[in-house]
């Protein structure tokens, strides 16, 4: 994971600072998402945080199952916020999410 554009390098640096203990598999998925077109105009740290919260919410919690079961978005977020913060803590992240956060997902 070396080389690339300045933005890619900035994203990798921001990832190491934000999530120092993240597994490589998860890091690659989050980096790919953070470089998506709809996040391109955001600073690397913000794009990375939005990609991180979306990835954790959709891939590592029951968020989508709750939506499929009929819960609305706010209720589903409420029920997964603790699981999300547990994952973030395990990755060495100092940031936390709350059920009220309005992140891209």
Contact map, one row per residue, 1 for C-alpha under 8 A:
111000000000000000000000000000000000000000000000000000000000000000000000000000000000000000000000000000000
111100001000000000000000000000000000000000000000000000000000000000000000000000000000000000000000000000000
111110001000000000000000000000000000000000000000000000000000000000000000000000000000000000000000000000000
011111011000000000000000000000000000000000000000000000000000000000000000000000000000000000000000000000000
001111111000000000000000000000000000000000000000000000000000000000000000000000000000000000000000000000000
000111111100000000000000000000000000000000000000000000000000000000000000000000000000000000000000000000000
000011111110000000000000000000000000000000010000000000000000000000000000000000000000000000000000000000000
000111111111000000000000000000000010000000000000000000000000000000000000000000000000000000000000000000000
011111111111100000000000000000000000000000000000000000000000000000000000000000000000000000000000000000000
000001111111110000000000000000000000000000010000000000000000000000000000000000000000000000000000000000000
000000111111111000000000000000100100000000011001000000000000000000000000000000000000000000000000000000000
000000011111111100000000000000100000000000000000000000000000000000000000000000000000000000000000000000000
000000001111111110000000000000000000000000000000000000000000000000000000000000000000000000000000000000000
000000000111111111000000000000000000000000011001000000000000000000000000000000000000000000000000000000000
000000000011111111110000001000100000000000001001000000000000000000000000000000000000000000000000000000000
000000000001111111110000000000000000000000000000000000000000000000000000000000000000000000000000000000000
000000000000111111110000000000000000000000000000000000000000000000000000000000000000000000000000000000000
000000000000011111110000000000000000000000000000000000000000000000000000000000000000000000011100000000000
000000000000001111111100000000000000000000000000000000000000000000000000000000000000000100111000000000000
000000000000001111111100000000000000000000000000000000000000000000000000000000000000000000111000000000000
000000000000000000111110000000000000000000000000000000000000000000000000000000000000000001110000000000000
000000000000000000111111011000000000000000000000000000000000000000000000000000000000000001110000000000000
000000000000000000001111111000000000000000000000000000000000000000000000000000000000000000100000000000000
000000000000000000000111111100000000000000000000000000000000000000000000000000000000000000000000000000000
000000000000000000000011111110000000000000000000000000000000000000000000000000000000000000000000000000000
000000000000000000000111111111000000000000000000000000000000000000000000000000000000000000000000000000000
000000000000001000000111111111100000000000000000000000000000000000000000000000000000000000000000000000000
000000000000000000000001111111110000000000000000000000000000000000000000000000000000000000000000000000000
000000000000000000000000111111111000000000000000000000100000000000000000000000000000000000000000000000000
000000000000000000000000011111111100000000000001001100100000000000000000000000000000000000000000000000000
000000000011001000000000001111111110000000000001001000000000000000000000000000000000000000000000000000000
000000000000000000000000000111111111000000000000000000000000000000000000000000000000000000000000000000000
000000000000000000000000000011111111000000000000001000000000000000000000000000000000000000000000000000000
000000000010000000000000000001111111001100010011011100000000000000000000000000000000000000000000000000000
000000010000000000000000000000111111101100000010000000000000000000000000000000000000000000000000000000000
000000000000000000000000000000011111111100000000000000000000000000000000000000000000000000000000000000000
000000000000000000000000000000000011111100000000000000000000000000000000000000000000000000000000000000000
000000000000000000000000000000000001111110000000000000000000000000000000000000000000000000000000000000000
000000000000000000000000000000000111111111000010000000000000000000000000000000000000000000000000000000000
000000000000000000000000000000000111111111100010000000000000000000000000000000000000000000000000000000000
000000000000000000000000000000000000011111100000000000000000000000000000000000000000000000000000000000000
000000000000000000000000000000000000001111110110000000000000000000000000000000000000000000000000000000000
000000000000000000000000000000000000000111111110000000000000000000000000000000000000000000000000000000000
000000100110010000000000000000000100000001111111000000000000000000000000000000000000000000000000000000000
000000000010011000000000000000000000000000111111100000000000000000000000000000000000000000000000000000000
000000000000000000000000000000000000000001111111110000000000000000000000000000000000000000000000000000000
000000000000000000000000000000000110001101111111111000000000000000000000000000000000000000000000000000000
000000000010011000000000000001100100000000011111111100000000000000000000000000000000000000000000000000000
000000000000000000000000000000000000000000001111111110000000000000000000000000000000000000000000000000000
000000000000000000000000000000000100000000000111111111000000000000000000000000000000000000000000000000111
000000000000000000000000000001101100000000000011111111100000000000000000000000000000000000000000000000010
000000000000000000000000000001000100000000000001111111110000000000000000000000000000000000000000000000000
000000000000000000000000000000000000000000000000111111111000000000000000000000000001000000000000100000111
000000000000000000000000000000000000000000000000011111111100000000000000000000000000000000000000000000111
000000000000000000000000000011000000000000000000001111111111000000000000000000000000000000000000000000001
000000000000000000000000000000000000000000000000000111111111100000000000000000000001001000000000000000000
000000000000000000000000000000000000000000000000000011111111111000000000000000010001000000000000000000001
000000000000000000000000000000000000000000000000000001111111111100000000000000000000000000000000000000001
000000000000000000000000000000000000000000000000000000111111100000000000000000000000000000000000000000000
000000000000000000000000000000000000000000000000000000111111110000000000000000000001000000000000000000000
000000000000000000000000000000000000000000000000000000011111111100000000000000010011000000000000000000000
000000000000000000000000000000000000000000000000000000001101111111000000000000010000000000000000000000000
000000000000000000000000000000000000000000000000000000001100111111100000000110110000000000000000000000000
000000000000000000000000000000000000000000000000000000000100111111110000000000000000000000000000000000000
000000000000000000000000000000000000000000000000000000000000011111111000000000000000000000000000000000000
000000000000000000000000000000000000000000000000000000000000011111111110000100000000000000000000000000000
000000000000000000000000000000000000000000000000000000000000001111111111100100000000000000000000000000000
000000000000000000000000000000000000000000000000000000000000000111111110000000000000000000000000000000000
000000000000000000000000000000000000000000000000000000000000000011111110000000000000000000000000000000000
000000000000000000000000000000000000000000000000000000000000000001111111000000000000000000000000000000000
000000000000000000000000000000000000000000000000000000000000000001111111101100000000000000000000000000000
000000000000000000000000000000000000000000000000000000000000000000100111111100000000000000000000000000000
000000000000000000000000000000000000000000000000000000000000000000100011111110000000000000000000000000000
000000000000000000000000000000000000000000000000000000000000000000000001111111000000000000000000001100000
000000000000000000000000000000000000000000000000000000000000000000000011111111100000000000000000000000000
000000000000000000000000000000000000000000000000000000000000001001100011111111110000000000000000000000000
000000000000000000000000000000000000000000000000000000000000001000000000111111111000000000000000001000000
000000000000000000000000000000000000000000000000000000000000000000000000011111111000000000000000011100000
000000000000000000000000000000000000000000000000000000000000001000000000001111111100000000000000000000000
000000000000000000000000000000000000000000000000000000001000111000000000000111111111000000000000000000000
000000000000000000000000000000000000000000000000000000000000000000000000000011111111100000000000111000000
000000000000000000000000000000000000000000000000000000000000000000000000000000111111110000000000000000000
000000000000000000000000000000000000000000000000000000000000100000000000000000011111111000000000000000000
000000000000000000000000000000000000000000000000000010011001100000000000000000011111111100000000100000000
000000000000000000000000000000000000000000000000000000000000000000000000000000001111111110000001100000000
000000000000000000000000000000000000000000000000000000000000000000000000000000000111111111000000000000000
000000000000000000000000000000000000000000000000000000010000000000000000000000000011111111100000000000000
000000000000000000100000000000000000000000000000000000000000000000000000000000000001111111111111000000000
000000000000000000000000000000000000000000000000000000000000000000000000000000000000111111111100000000000
000000000000000000001100000000000000000000000000000000000000000000000000000000000000011111111000000000000
000000000000000000111110000000000000000000000000000000000000000000000000000000000000001111111000000000000
000000000000000001111100000000000000000000000000000000000000000000000000000000000000000111111100000000000
000000000000000001110000000000000000000000000000000000000000000000000000000000000000000111111111000000000
000000000000000001000000000000000000000000000000000000000000000000000000000000000000000110011111000000000
000000000000000000000000000000000000000000000000000000000000000000000000000000000000000100001111100000000
000000000000000000000000000000000000000000000000000000000000000000000000000000000000100100001111110000000
000000000000000000000000000000000000000000000000000010000000000000000000000000001001100000000011111010000
000000000000000000000000000000000000000000000000000000000000000000000000000001001000000000000001111110000
000000000000000000000000000000000000000000000000000000000000000000000000010011001000000000000000111110000
000000000000000000000000000000000000000000000000000000000000000000000000010001000000000000000000011111000
000000000000000000000000000000000000000000000000000000000000000000000000000000000000000000000000111111100
000000000000000000000000000000000000000000000000000000000000000000000000000000000000000000000000000111110
000000000000000000000000000000000000000000000000010011000000000000000000000000000000000000000000000011111
000000000000000000000000000000000000000000000000011011000000000000000000000000000000000000000000000001111
000000000000000000000000000000000000000000000000010011101100000000000000000000000000000000000000000000111
